[in-house]
Amino acid sequence: MNTSNPEKLISDFIKYAEIEGKTKIAGDYKLGNAMAKKINKIFEDLKNDGELAREVIGAILKSDSIRARSLAAVNALRLNIYIEESIEALEDISKDSSIIGFGAEMALKIWRGEFPGKTL
């Protein structure tokens, strides 16, 4: 992964998240799993560079894509960055009636400790 280009990481993350979100709704789990692996790879790279993580996740949290924002928010909470912004994003997304909204709602419940033993 080329971590020297934050703009590419941002655009790739959003692109993969959009595809992954559509596959959730359509039931195309094979493609969805492939996109999830790409998203997880980006996140793994971000975990190793706090400054890059703040730049990339901060930009994605401002995206128009609800799936990208929800994934960025969950990853931000995992990294203990952008806590208020992430909670706000997940609360907003949880109002969506799709599986994406439901996932955001569940992520908030896990974050708030409503499911003992579960972590993001």
N, C-alpha and C positions, 0 to 999 in steps of 0.2 A: 504494500500500500504506500502510495506517495504522500507522506505527511507534510511535505514541503509546500503543498498547494492547498491551503484551507478552502479556497473557493470550489475546487474540484471535490473535496470531501463533502462540502455542504450540498453541492448540486447532486452528487452521487447518492448521498443519504436520502435526500428528498425524493429523487427519482425511484430508488429502490423501495422506499416507504410507500410511495404512491402505488406502485405495482403490487407490493405485498398487501396493502389495504384492499385493493380491488380483488385480489385473489381470495381474501378472506370472505368477502361478500359473495363472490362467484363460486366458491368451493373448490378452486384450483390449488389444492394444497401442495402439489409437487412444485409448481412455480413459486408459490408463496414461501415454501421452505428454502428454496434457492435464494430468494431475495432476503429472507431472514438471515441466512448465513452471511451474505454480503454486508448487511446492516451490522451484524454482530462483529464482523471483522473490523469495520470502521470503528465501532465502539471500543474494541480491544486496543486498537491503535491510540485512540483518544485517552484511554485510561492511563497510558504511559507518558502522557504529555499534558499536564494540567493547563498550561497556557493555551495550547491548541484546543483542548476540550472546551475551555471557556469560549473561545472564539467561534468554534464550529457550532456547539450546542446553542450558544446565545443567538446566533444567526438563524438556526433552524426553529427556535422557539418563536420567531417572528414570521415564520413561513405561513402561507395561506393553506397549506396542506394539513388537514387535521390529523392524518396518520403520522406524518413526519413530526408534527408538534407533539403528539402524544408519546411517540417513541423517544424523542429528544427529552421530553419532560421526565419520563421514567429513568432514562440514563443520567440525567442531571441529578435526580434524587439519589441514585446509586452512588454518584460521585460527590454528593453533598455540596453541589453548586446550584445556583439559581433556584433555591428552594421556593421562595415566594412566587416567582414567575412560573415555576413548574406546577405548583399546586393550583394556581390560577388557571393555567392552560388546561390541566386535567379536569378541573371543575367545569370549565366552559365546554370542553369536548364531551364530557359525560352527559350533557344535555342532548347530544345527538342521539337519535333513535336507532342508529345502526349498531353493528357489532363493535365498531370502533369506539362509539360512545360507551357501550357496556364495558369494554376493556379499560377505558379511562376511569370509569367508576370503580372497577375492581382494583385497579392500581392504587387509587386513592385510599380505598379501604385497607389494602395491605399496608400501605405507607403509614396509615394512622393506627395500625395495630389491631384492626377489627378481626383479623384472622390469625390467632396465635400460632406461632411456628412458621408462618409464611413470610418470606422476604421478597423484595423486588429483585 
